[in-house]
Amino acid sequence: MTGVTPTGRRIGVYICHCGGNISDYVDVAAVRDALKDEPDVVISDDPIFACSDGTQHDMIDNIQQDHLDGLVVASCSPKLHQVTFRNVAKRAGMNPFAYTQVNIREQDSWAHTHDRAGATAKAIGLIRAGVAKTRLSDPLEPLVVQTQPRTLVVGGGVTGLRTAIGLADVGIEALLIEREADFGGWVAKFGATFPNDASGAQEIADLLAQCRARRDITMYTGAELTGKSGSFGNYAAEITLHRADGDKTLTVDVGSIIVATGFDSYQPAEGEFGYGTDAVLTLPDFKALVDTSQGSLTYQGRPVRSVAYVYCVGSRQEAGNEYCSKYCCNAAIHASTLVDRLHPGVRQFHLYRDIRAYARNELSYNASREGGSTYIKFPDDTPPVVETTAQGGLEVNVTDLLTQGMELTIPVDMVVLVTGMVPRDNTALTELLKLPLGSDGFYNEIHPKLRPVETVVDGVMIAGCCQSPRTVGESVSAGLSAVAQSAALLKKGFAELDPLVARVDADKCRHDGACLTACPYNAITTIDWESKQVASVDPAVCKGCGGCVPYCPNGAIDLLGYTNAQMTAAIDELIASEEVMA
C-alpha cells in the first residue's frame, strides 16, 4: 500500500489470467493480494477469463451487492474488451465511465516474458495507477445526437452496389456515388467467375437493375465527395458532379458514410519479370484475353500453345508490398481452368512460392492439376527469370524445389504475371475523412474481429478491398456488415456518443488560438462569453484525442475521463509503487 488517503469510493479490481497469456508470466495471485488492501478497493479478484459470461455475471453481482462505484479490469488491450466491461458496469447500474481497463497483457506479460518478478511488480504498479485514476472519475453521461436516416456510399463497385441495396432494404435511404463514368468497378470487366462461372458483367447488370428498382437509392457517376462538415449522425456531404458543361456541386445531409472505393492492380515496372516484352501480360489483361477469345486462344494473331504463370508479382516482396494479396492464387488457378475448358491443349505452368487456395478454392486447384497444369515451386530468394530467345520467343528459367532444386528452362508462348492488389490512390478522400491507413496503405478498421468495418471516425465505415485484398464474397460481406452497423446507428433516430471529449474552462481561457489549429477534426471554435472570446469544443465533433490539451498555455482545456487530475494521480501512484518495490 502506497499511503493514499481513502476517498470513500468503492472499487472492484479484477486481474485476468487470460488463460495463461498473463498468468504464465505474471504472479497473478501476488498482484491480487497486493491490491486487496489498497485504499478504496473493496474487491480484488483474479478470474481465469475476465471476459467470460460467468465472470461478467459475477462482476454484476459484486457491483450490486457490494455497492461498487468504480471498476478496474486488468487484462488485455482496451481495443478488445473496453465495450464489454463498460456494458458490464451499465448492466449492473454503475456509471460505465467509472470503469478503467489496465493493459497488463500487451504492455506487461507479453513484453517481459523473461522476467516474471519484474512483470509482476509492473502489473501491481499499473493497476494501482488505474485505481488512482478511477478514484477521481466523474459520473459522465453519453452524448445524445439526432441522426439522419440516410447513408452516403462512396464507390460504385460490387461492394458499393450491394451495400446500397442492403441499406434500402432495411429502410435507410442510400446515396451512391462513383467517380468513374460507369458503375461496376473491376467485376464489371470480368467474364466467367469462380465458383459457378457466372459473368461478372452480368452480376453488375443485375445489381444495377435492383438499385434502379428501389426508390430509396439515388446514384451518380462522375461524382466525388469533396467536402464534409457537421458531426456524427448529421454530416453535410458536399458532392462534386463532373459534367460536360462544367462541375456542379450538391450538398446532402447524411447520418453515416460508407467508403467502398476498391483497389488497383499492381503495375509491374518495366523489365520486371520481363514486363514490357511482347506476350508478357498481367493477370487482369490475361483474364480479359481469355474472356474475349473466340475459337482458339490467340494473342495479336499468334496462337498461344503454352503459358507460364509467375505468382506473387507485386506481393510478398521485401522493400515492396510485403503483404499477401490472397486472391491472386485463386484468380490465376480459375483462369487456368477456363483455358483448359475453352482452349484444350494449351500447356500451362504455374510457378509459385506457396499456393493459397483456401476453402472451396481447393476444388478449383484440384481441377487445374487434373486438367494437366504443371505446378513448380521456386525458392523465395530465387524468383523465376523471364528472357527473350534469339528467335523472339519467351523462356522462363526457374529452380524447382519439388525436384530437389533442378534448374528448368521452360519455353512458352506467353507469360502471365499474377499481380496482386494495391491500395487505390484516394489521397484527397483520405485527408477529407481523416481515414487511418495501415502500413500497407489500405484503410484500417478499429479491430478486424470485433469492429471490422468501423473507423476511428464515428459514423464513417469502410468495406471491401479498400480495407485489404479480398474476394468478391468477402467484400460484399463487409458491405453488409457496414449496412448492419449503419442501421444500428440510424434506425433509432438518435445515437449515443462517448462523453470522453475535451472541455474548456471559460474562466481560464485567454483565447490564444493555439488550440484552434491543434485540433485535426475542427471541433474547436470561438464563441463570445461574458464580454470576451473563448474557445468552445463541439462535443459531437470532438474525438477525445487530447491533442489540444498541451497546446493551451493557460491549462484551460481538460479531457473528460482523462483529466489532468486523474492522470497526475495515476503517474504519482506509479512513482510511489516503484519506490515501494525498490
C-alpha positions as CSV (number, residue, x, y, z in Angstrom):
1,M,0.0,0.0,0.0
2,T,1.4,3.4,-1.0
3,G,-0.1,5.7,1.6
4,V,-3.0,7.1,-0.4
5,T,-5.8,8.7,1.6
6,P,-9.1,6.8,1.2
7,T,-11.8,8.8,-0.6
8,G,-14.8,6.7,0.3
9,R,-15.1,5.2,-3.2
10,R,-15.9,1.5,-3.5
11,I,-13.8,0.0,-6.3
12,G,-13.7,-3.6,-7.6
13,V,-10.4,-4.8,-9.1
14,Y,-10.2,-7.9,-11.4
15,I,-6.9,-9.3,-12.6
16,C,-7.4,-11.7,-15.5
17,H,-5.3,-14.8,-16.0
18,C,-6.2,-14.6,-19.7
19,G,-5.9,-18.4,-20.0
20,G,-2.2,-18.2,-19.3
21,N,-1.4,-15.3,-21.5
22,I,-0.9,-13.2,-18.4
23,S,-0.6,-15.7,-15.6
24,D,2.3,-17.6,-17.3
25,Y,4.5,-14.5,-16.9
26,V,2.9,-12.6,-14.0
27,D,2.2,-13.9,-10.5
28,V,-1.5,-13.0,-10.6
29,A,-2.1,-14.2,-7.1
30,A,0.6,-11.9,-5.8
31,V,-0.9,-9.0,-7.7
32,R,-4.4,-9.8,-6.3
33,D,-3.1,-9.8,-2.8
34,A,-1.1,-6.6,-3.3
35,L,-4.3,-4.8,-4.4
36,K,-6.8,-6.1,-1.9
37,D,-5.6,-3.7,0.9
38,E,-5.3,-0.7,-1.4
39,P,-7.4,2.3,-0.2
40,D,-11.0,2.3,-1.6
41,V,-10.6,-1.3,-3.1
42,V,-13.5,-3.4,-1.8
43,I,-12.9,-6.4,-4.0
44,S,-9.7,-7.8,-5.5
45,D,-10.2,-11.0,-7.6
46,D,-8.3,-13.0,-10.2
47,P,-10.6,-14.8,-12.7
48,I,-9.2,-17.1,-15.3
49,F,-11.1,-15.2,-18.1
50,A,-12.5,-11.8,-17.1
51,C,-14.4,-11.5,-20.3
52,S,-16.3,-14.8,-20.0
53,D,-20.1,-14.7,-19.4
54,G,-19.7,-16.3,-16.0
55,T,-17.2,-13.7,-14.8
56,Q,-19.3,-10.9,-16.2
57,H,-22.3,-12.1,-14.2
58,D,-20.0,-12.3,-11.1
59,M,-18.9,-8.7,-11.6
60,I,-22.5,-7.6,-11.9
61,D,-23.4,-9.4,-8.7
62,N,-20.4,-7.8,-6.9
63,I,-21.3,-4.3,-8.1
64,Q,-24.9,-4.6,-6.9
65,Q,-24.3,-6.5,-3.7
66,D,-21.2,-4.5,-2.6
67,H,-22.4,-1.2,-3.9
68,L,-19.3,-0.6,-6.1
69,D,-19.0,2.7,-7.8
70,G,-15.7,2.0,-9.6
71,L,-14.4,-0.9,-11.7
72,V,-10.8,-1.7,-12.7
73,V,-10.2,-4.7,-15.0
74,A,-6.5,-5.6,-15.6
75,S,-6.4,-7.8,-18.7
76,C,-5.7,-7.3,-22.4
77,S,-5.9,-4.3,-24.7
78,P,-8.9,-1.9,-24.3
79,K,-9.3,-2.3,-28.1
80,L,-10.6,-5.8,-27.4
81,H,-12.9,-5.5,-24.4
82,Q,-13.4,-1.9,-23.3
83,V,-17.0,-2.0,-24.7
84,T,-17.5,-5.4,-22.9
85,F,-16.7,-4.1,-19.4
86,R,-18.5,-0.8,-19.9
87,N,-21.6,-2.8,-20.7
88,V,-21.0,-4.9,-17.5
89,A,-21.0,-1.7,-15.5
90,K,-24.0,-0.4,-17.2
91,R,-26.0,-3.6,-16.7
92,A,-25.2,-3.5,-13.0
93,G,-26.4,0.0,-12.7
94,M,-23.0,1.6,-12.3
95,N,-21.8,4.5,-14.4
96,P,-19.9,2.9,-17.3
97,F,-17.3,5.7,-17.4
98,A,-16.3,4.8,-13.8
99,Y,-14.6,1.8,-15.4
100,T,-10.8,1.6,-16.2
101,Q,-9.1,-1.1,-18.2
102,V,-5.5,-1.7,-17.5
103,N,-3.5,-3.5,-20.1
104,I,-1.2,-6.0,-18.4
105,R,-1.0,-8.4,-21.4
106,E,0.4,-6.5,-24.4
107,Q,2.1,-3.9,-22.1
108,D,3.4,-6.2,-19.5
109,S,3.2,-10.0,-19.6
110,W,4.0,-10.3,-23.4
111,A,6.7,-7.6,-23.1
112,H,8.5,-9.2,-20.2
113,T,8.3,-12.9,-20.7
114,H,11.9,-13.2,-19.5
115,D,11.3,-11.5,-16.1
116,R,8.4,-12.9,-14.0
117,A,9.3,-10.9,-10.9
118,G,9.7,-7.6,-12.9
119,A,6.4,-8.2,-14.8
120,T,4.6,-8.9,-11.5
121,A,5.9,-5.6,-10.0
122,K,5.0,-3.7,-13.1
123,A,1.4,-5.2,-13.1
124,I,1.0,-4.0,-9.5
125,G,2.1,-0.5,-10.4
126,L,-0.1,-0.3,-13.5
127,I,-3.2,-1.5,-11.6
128,R,-2.6,0.9,-8.7
129,A,-2.4,3.7,-11.3
130,G,-5.7,2.5,-12.7
131,V,-7.2,2.6,-9.3
132,A,-5.9,6.1,-8.7
133,K,-7.5,7.3,-12.0
134,T,-10.8,5.6,-11.1
135,R,-10.9,7.3,-7.7
136,L,-11.2,10.6,-9.4
137,S,-13.7,9.5,-12.2
138,D,-16.8,11.6,-12.7
139,P,-20.3,10.1,-13.5
140,L,-20.3,11.0,-17.1
141,E,-23.3,10.6,-19.4
142,P,-23.3,9.7,-23.1
143,L,-23.9,12.5,-25.6
144,V,-27.2,12.0,-27.4
145,V,-27.3,13.2,-31.0
146,Q,-30.2,13.1,-33.5
147,T,-29.4,11.2,-36.7
148,Q,-30.4,11.4,-40.4
149,P,-31.7,8.1,-41.8
150,R,-29.6,8.4,-44.9
151,T,-26.2,7.0,-45.8
152,L,-23.6,8.1,-48.4
153,V,-21.9,5.2,-50.1
154,V,-18.6,6.2,-51.8
155,G,-17.7,3.8,-54.6
156,G,-19.9,2.1,-57.1
157,G,-18.3,-1.3,-57.5
158,V,-19.8,-4.6,-56.5
159,T,-19.4,-3.8,-52.7
160,G,-20.9,-0.3,-53.1
161,L,-23.9,-1.5,-55.2
162,R,-24.7,-4.4,-52.8
163,T,-24.3,-2.1,-49.8
164,A,-26.8,0.4,-51.3
165,I,-29.3,-2.4,-51.8
166,G,-28.9,-3.6,-48.3
167,L,-29.4,-0.1,-46.9
168,A,-32.6,0.4,-48.9
169,D,-33.9,-3.0,-47.8
170,V,-33.6,-2.0,-44.1
171,G,-35.3,1.3,-44.7
172,I,-32.3,3.7,-44.9
173,E,-32.0,6.0,-47.9
174,A,-28.8,5.4,-49.8
175,L,-26.9,7.9,-51.9
176,L,-24.3,6.1,-54.1
177,I,-21.6,8.0,-55.9
178,E,-18.9,6.7,-58.3
179,R,-16.1,8.9,-59.6
180,E,-15.8,6.8,-62.9
181,A,-18.2,7.1,-65.8
182,D,-19.7,3.7,-65.1
183,F,-20.7,1.6,-62.1
184,G,-19.3,-1.9,-61.5
185,G,-15.6,-1.4,-60.9
186,W,-13.4,-4.5,-61.6
187,V,-16.2,-7.0,-61.5
188,A,-17.9,-5.3,-64.5
189,K,-14.8,-6.2,-66.6
190,F,-14.9,-9.9,-65.8
191,G,-16.4,-12.7,-67.8
192,A,-16.8,-16.1,-66.0
193,T,-16.0,-16.0,-62.3
194,F,-15.4,-18.7,-59.7
195,P,-17.2,-20.8,-58.4
196,N,-20.2,-21.0,-60.8
197,D,-18.7,-19.3,-63.8
198,A,-21.3,-16.5,-63.6
199,S,-20.4,-13.5,-65.7
200,G,-19.1,-10.6,-63.6
201,A,-20.6,-8.1,-66.1
202,Q,-24.0,-9.8,-65.8
203,E,-23.8,-9.7,-62.0
204,I,-23.2,-6.0,-62.1
205,A,-26.1,-5.5,-64.5
206,D,-28.4,-7.4,-62.2
207,L,-27.3,-5.3,-59.2
208,L,-27.8,-2.1,-61.1
209,A,-31.3,-3.2,-62.1
210,Q,-32.0,-3.9,-58.4
211,C,-30.7,-0.4,-57.4
212,R,-32.9,1.3,-60.0
213,A,-35.9,-0.6,-58.8
214,R,-35.6,0.9,-55.3
215,R,-36.8,4.4,-54.8
216,D,-34.6,4.8,-51.7
217,I,-31.4,4.6,-53.8
218,T,-30.0,7.7,-55.7
219,M,-27.0,7.1,-57.9
220,Y,-24.4,9.4,-59.5
221,T,-21.5,8.6,-61.7
222,G,-18.7,11.1,-62.3
223,A,-19.1,12.2,-58.7
224,E,-16.7,12.7,-55.8
225,L,-17.0,13.6,-52.2
226,T,-15.2,16.9,-51.9
227,G,-16.4,18.3,-48.6
228,K,-17.7,17.2,-45.2
229,S,-18.9,19.2,-42.3
230,G,-21.2,18.7,-39.3
231,S,-21.0,15.9,-36.8
232,F,-21.8,12.2,-36.5
233,G,-25.4,11.4,-37.4
234,N,-25.7,14.8,-39.2
235,Y,-22.9,15.2,-41.7
236,A,-23.3,17.6,-44.5
237,A,-21.6,15.9,-47.5
238,E,-20.5,18.1,-50.4
239,I,-20.5,16.2,-53.7
240,T,-19.0,17.4,-56.9
241,L,-20.5,16.2,-60.1
242,H,-18.2,16.3,-63.1
243,R,-20.3,17.1,-66.1
244,A,-19.5,18.0,-69.7
245,D,-20.9,21.5,-69.2
246,G,-18.8,22.1,-66.0
247,D,-18.7,20.8,-62.5
248,K,-21.8,21.1,-60.3
249,T,-22.0,20.8,-56.5
250,L,-24.7,19.5,-54.3
251,T,-24.9,19.2,-50.6
252,V,-26.8,16.4,-48.8
253,D,-27.3,15.6,-45.2
254,V,-26.3,12.0,-44.2
255,G,-26.1,10.1,-41.0
256,S,-23.2,7.9,-41.9
257,I,-20.7,7.4,-44.7
258,I,-19.5,4.0,-46.1
259,V,-16.3,4.0,-48.1
260,A,-16.1,1.2,-50.7
261,T,-13.5,2.6,-53.1
262,G,-12.0,-0.7,-54.1
263,F,-8.4,-1.4,-55.2
264,D,-5.9,-1.0,-58.0
265,S,-4.0,-3.9,-59.6
266,Y,-0.2,-3.9,-59.2
267,Q,1.5,-2.4,-62.2
268,P,4.9,-4.1,-62.8
269,A,7.9,-2.0,-63.5
270,E,9.4,-2.1,-67.0
271,G,11.5,-5.2,-67.2
272,E,10.1,-6.8,-64.0
273,F,9.7,-10.5,-64.8
274,G,10.0,-9.5,-68.5
275,Y,7.2,-6.9,-68.3
276,G,7.1,-4.7,-71.3
277,T,8.2,-7.6,-73.6
278,D,5.7,-8.8,-76.1
279,A,3.4,-11.5,-74.8
280,V,4.2,-10.8,-71.1
281,L,0.8,-9.9,-69.6
282,T,-0.6,-9.1,-66.2
283,L,-3.3,-11.4,-64.8
284,P,-6.1,-8.8,-65.4
285,D,-5.1,-8.4,-69.1
286,F,-4.8,-12.2,-69.5
287,K,-8.3,-12.7,-67.9
288,A,-9.7,-10.2,-70.4
289,L,-8.0,-12.1,-73.3
290,V,-9.5,-15.4,-72.2
291,D,-12.9,-13.9,-71.7
292,T,-13.0,-12.4,-75.2
293,S,-11.2,-15.1,-77.2
294,Q,-13.3,-16.9,-79.8
295,G,-12.2,-20.3,-81.0
296,S,-8.5,-21.0,-80.2
297,L,-6.6,-18.8,-77.8
298,T,-4.6,-16.3,-79.7
299,Y,-2.6,-13.1,-78.9
300,Q,-2.0,-10.5,-81.6
301,G,-2.9,-13.0,-84.3
302,R,-0.5,-15.7,-83.0
303,P,-1.7,-18.9,-81.4
304,V,-0.9,-19.4,-77.7
305,R,0.0,-23.0,-77.1
306,S,1.8,-22.7,-73.8
307,V,1.5,-20.3,-70.8
308,A,3.7,-19.8,-67.7
309,Y,2.1,-18.1,-64.7
310,V,4.5,-16.3,-62.3
311,Y,2.9,-15.9,-58.9
312,C,3.4,-13.2,-56.2
313,V,4.3,-10.4,-58.6
314,G,3.9,-7.2,-56.5
315,S,3.1,-9.2,-53.4
316,R,5.3,-10.7,-50.6
317,Q,8.3,-8.6,-51.7
318,E,10.9,-7.2,-49.3
319,A,11.2,-3.4,-49.6
320,G,7.9,-3.5,-51.5
321,N,4.4,-4.8,-50.9
322,E,5.2,-7.3,-48.2
323,Y,1.6,-8.5,-47.7
324,C,-0.1,-11.4,-49.5
325,S,-2.9,-10.4,-51.8
326,K,-4.5,-13.7,-51.1
327,Y,-7.0,-13.7,-54.0
328,C,-4.3,-13.9,-56.8
329,C,-3.6,-17.6,-56.5
330,N,-7.3,-18.4,-56.8
331,A,-7.8,-16.0,-59.7
332,A,-4.9,-17.4,-61.6
333,I,-6.0,-21.0,-61.0
334,H,-9.5,-20.2,-62.1
335,A,-8.2,-18.6,-65.3
336,S,-6.2,-21.7,-66.0
337,T,-9.3,-23.9,-65.6
338,L,-11.1,-21.7,-68.1
339,V,-8.3,-22.2,-70.5
340,D,-8.5,-25.9,-70.0
341,R,-12.2,-25.9,-70.7
342,L,-12.3,-23.3,-73.5
343,H,-9.0,-24.0,-75.2
344,P,-7.9,-27.6,-74.5
345,G,-4.4,-28.5,-75.4
346,V,-2.7,-25.3,-74.1
347,R,0.2,-26.3,-71.8
348,Q,0.2,-24.4,-68.5
349,F,3.0,-24.0,-66.0
350,H,2.3,-22.4,-62.5
351,L,5.5,-21.0,-60.9
352,Y,4.7,-20.3,-57.3
353,R,6.2,-19.7,-53.8
354,D,3.1,-21.0,-52.0
355,I,-0.4,-21.8,-53.2
356,R,-3.1,-20.3,-51.1
357,A,-6.3,-21.9,-52.4
358,Y,-8.3,-21.9,-49.2
359,A,-11.8,-23.2,-48.5
360,R,-13.7,-24.2,-51.6
361,N,-11.0,-22.7,-53.8
362,E,-9.2,-26.0,-53.2
363,L,-11.7,-27.5,-55.7
364,S,-10.5,-25.2,-58.4
365,Y,-6.9,-26.0,-57.6
366,N,-7.6,-29.7,-57.9
367,A,-9.4,-29.2,-61.2
368,S,-6.5,-27.3,-62.5
369,R,-4.0,-30.0,-61.7
370,E,-6.3,-32.7,-63.0
371,G,-6.6,-30.7,-66.2
372,G,-2.9,-31.0,-66.8
373,S,-1.4,-27.9,-65.3
374,T,2.1,-28.3,-64.0
375,Y,3.0,-26.7,-60.7
376,I,6.6,-25.7,-59.9
377,K,7.6,-24.3,-56.5
378,F,10.5,-21.8,-56.6
379,P,12.6,-20.5,-53.6
380,D,11.7,-17.2,-52.1
381,D,15.1,-15.8,-52.7
382,T,15.4,-17.2,-56.3
383,P,12.5,-16.0,-58.4
384,P,12.0,-17.0,-62.0
385,V,13.8,-15.1,-64.8
386,V,11.9,-14.3,-68.0
387,E,14.0,-13.9,-71.1
388,T,13.6,-13.5,-74.8
389,T,15.1,-16.1,-77.0
390,A,17.1,-15.4,-80.2
391,Q,14.1,-16.5,-82.2
392,G,12.0,-13.9,-80.5
393,G,10.1,-16.3,-78.2
394,L,10.0,-16.4,-74.4
395,E,11.6,-18.8,-71.9
396,V,11.4,-18.9,-68.2
397,N,14.3,-20.1,-66.1
398,V,13.3,-21.4,-62.7
399,T,14.6,-23.5,-59.8
400,D,12.1,-26.3,-59.0
401,L,12.1,-27.2,-55.3
402,L,9.8,-30.1,-56.0
403,T,12.5,-31.9,-57.9
404,Q,15.3,-31.3,-55.4
405,G,16.4,-27.9,-56.9
406,M,16.5,-28.9,-60.6
407,E,17.2,-25.9,-62.9
408,L,14.5,-25.7,-65.5
409,T,14.2,-23.7,-68.7
410,I,10.6,-23.6,-70.0
411,P,9.9,-22.2,-73.5
412,V,6.4,-20.7,-73.6
413,D,4.3,-18.5,-75.9
414,M,3.0,-16.3,-73.1
415,V,4.0,-15.3,-69.6
416,V,1.2,-14.2,-67.2
417,L,2.3,-12.1,-64.2
418,V,0.0,-12.9,-61.3
419,T,-0.3,-9.4,-59.9
420,G,-1.8,-8.6,-56.5
421,M,-4.0,-5.8,-55.2
422,V,-2.6,-2.4,-54.2
423,P,-4.3,0.5,-52.4
424,R,-6.1,2.9,-54.7
425,D,-4.9,6.4,-54.7
426,N,-7.5,8.3,-52.7
427,T,-5.4,10.9,-51.1
428,A,-8.0,13.7,-51.1
429,L,-10.7,11.4,-49.8
430,T,-8.4,10.0,-47.1
431,E,-7.5,13.5,-45.9
432,L,-11.1,14.7,-46.0
433,L,-12.5,11.9,-43.9
434,K,-9.4,11.6,-41.7
435,L,-9.3,7.9,-42.5
436,P,-6.4,5.9,-40.9
437,L,-4.0,4.0,-43.1
438,G,-2.2,0.8,-42.2
439,S,1.5,0.2,-43.0
440,D,0.3,-1.5,-46.2
441,G,-1.6,1.6,-47.4
442,F,-5.1,0.1,-47.0
443,Y,-7.6,1.7,-44.7
444,N,-7.6,0.5,-41.1
445,E,-10.7,-0.7,-39.2
446,I,-10.8,-0.4,-35.4
447,H,-10.4,-4.1,-34.9
448,P,-10.5,-6.8,-37.6
449,K,-12.7,-9.2,-35.5
450,L,-14.7,-7.1,-33.0
451,R,-15.3,-3.9,-35.1
452,P,-14.4,-5.0,-38.6
453,V,-15.9,-2.1,-40.6
454,E,-15.8,0.8,-38.2
455,T,-13.1,3.5,-38.2
456,V,-11.9,5.9,-35.5
457,V,-14.2,8.5,-37.1
458,D,-17.7,8.0,-35.8
459,G,-20.2,7.2,-38.5
460,V,-17.6,6.6,-41.2
461,M,-17.2,3.0,-42.2
462,I,-15.1,1.1,-44.7
463,A,-15.9,-2.0,-46.7
464,G,-14.4,-4.2,-49.3
465,C,-11.0,-4.1,-50.9
466,C,-10.2,-0.6,-49.7
467,Q,-9.5,-2.4,-46.4
468,S,-7.4,-5.2,-47.6
469,P,-7.1,-7.7,-50.5
470,R,-10.2,-9.9,-50.5
471,T,-12.6,-11.8,-52.8
472,V,-15.9,-10.6,-54.1
473,G,-17.8,-12.6,-51.5
474,E,-15.7,-11.3,-48.7
475,S,-16.1,-7.7,-49.9
476,V,-19.9,-8.0,-50.1
477,S,-20.0,-9.5,-46.6
478,A,-18.1,-6.4,-45.4
479,G,-20.5,-4.1,-47.1
480,L,-23.5,-5.9,-45.5
481,S,-21.7,-5.6,-42.1
482,A,-21.5,-1.8,-42.7
483,V,-25.2,-1.9,-43.5
484,A,-26.0,-3.5,-40.2
485,Q,-23.7,-1.1,-38.4
486,S,-25.4,1.9,-40.1
487,A,-28.8,0.5,-39.3
488,A,-27.9,0.1,-35.6
489,L,-26.8,3.8,-35.5
490,L,-29.5,5.4,-37.6
491,K,-32.8,3.4,-37.3
492,K,-33.4,4.7,-33.7
493,G,-33.3,8.3,-34.9
494,F,-30.6,9.1,-32.3
495,A,-27.2,7.8,-31.2
496,E,-25.2,7.9,-28.0
497,L,-21.6,9.0,-28.2
498,D,-18.8,8.6,-25.6
499,P,-18.6,11.8,-23.4
500,L,-14.8,11.4,-23.3
501,V,-14.2,14.7,-25.0
502,A,-12.3,17.9,-24.4
503,R,-13.8,20.6,-22.2
504,V,-12.8,24.3,-22.0
505,D,-12.8,26.2,-18.6
506,A,-14.0,29.6,-19.8
507,D,-12.7,31.3,-16.7
508,K,-9.1,30.2,-17.6
509,C,-9.3,30.7,-21.3
510,R,-7.4,33.6,-22.7
511,H,-8.1,32.7,-26.3
512,D,-4.5,32.4,-27.5
513,G,-5.8,30.5,-30.5
514,A,-3.3,27.6,-30.4
515,C,-6.0,25.1,-29.8
516,L,-7.9,26.0,-32.9
517,T,-5.1,24.8,-35.2
518,A,-4.2,21.9,-33.0
519,C,-7.5,20.0,-33.5
520,P,-7.4,17.7,-36.5
521,Y,-11.2,17.4,-36.5
522,N,-12.0,21.1,-36.5
523,A,-14.0,20.6,-33.3
524,I,-12.9,23.8,-31.6
525,T,-14.4,27.2,-32.5
526,T,-14.5,30.7,-30.9
527,I,-17.6,32.0,-29.1
528,D,-18.5,35.2,-27.2
529,W,-18.8,34.5,-23.4
530,E,-19.3,37.2,-20.8
531,S,-17.9,40.1,-22.9
532,K,-14.8,38.1,-24.1
533,Q,-14.0,35.5,-26.7
534,V,-13.2,32.0,-25.6
535,A,-12.6,28.6,-27.2
536,S,-15.5,26.2,-27.4
537,V,-15.5,22.4,-28.2
538,D,-18.3,20.8,-30.1
539,P,-18.6,17.5,-28.2
540,A,-20.3,15.8,-31.2
541,V,-17.3,16.5,-33.4
542,C,-14.5,16.0,-30.8
543,K,-12.9,12.6,-30.9
544,G,-11.3,12.8,-27.5
545,C,-7.7,12.5,-28.8
546,G,-6.5,15.1,-26.3
547,G,-4.2,16.7,-28.9
548,C,-5.4,20.2,-27.9
549,V,-4.7,19.9,-24.2
550,P,-1.0,20.5,-24.2
551,Y,-1.3,23.4,-26.6
552,C,-3.2,25.6,-24.1
553,P,-0.7,27.7,-22.2
554,N,-3.3,28.5,-19.5
555,G,-4.4,25.0,-18.8
556,A,-7.9,25.8,-19.7
557,I,-8.6,22.5,-21.6
558,D,-9.2,19.2,-19.9
559,L,-10.2,15.8,-21.4
560,L,-13.1,14.2,-19.6
561,G,-12.3,10.7,-18.4
562,Y,-8.6,11.5,-18.6
563,T,-8.4,14.8,-16.7
564,N,-5.2,16.3,-15.6
565,A,-6.1,15.4,-12.0
566,Q,-6.7,11.8,-12.9
567,M,-3.6,11.4,-15.0
568,T,-1.4,13.1,-12.4
569,A,-2.8,10.8,-9.7
570,A,-2.0,7.8,-11.9
571,I,1.5,9.0,-12.5
572,D,2.1,9.7,-8.8
573,E,0.9,6.2,-8.0
574,L,3.2,4.6,-10.5
575,I,6.2,6.5,-9.0
576,A,5.1,5.6,-5.4
577,S,4.7,1.9,-6.4
578,E,8.2,1.9,-7.9
579,E,9.7,3.3,-4.7
580,V,7.8,0.7,-2.6
581,M,9.0,-2.1,-4.9
582,A,12.6,-0.8,-4.7
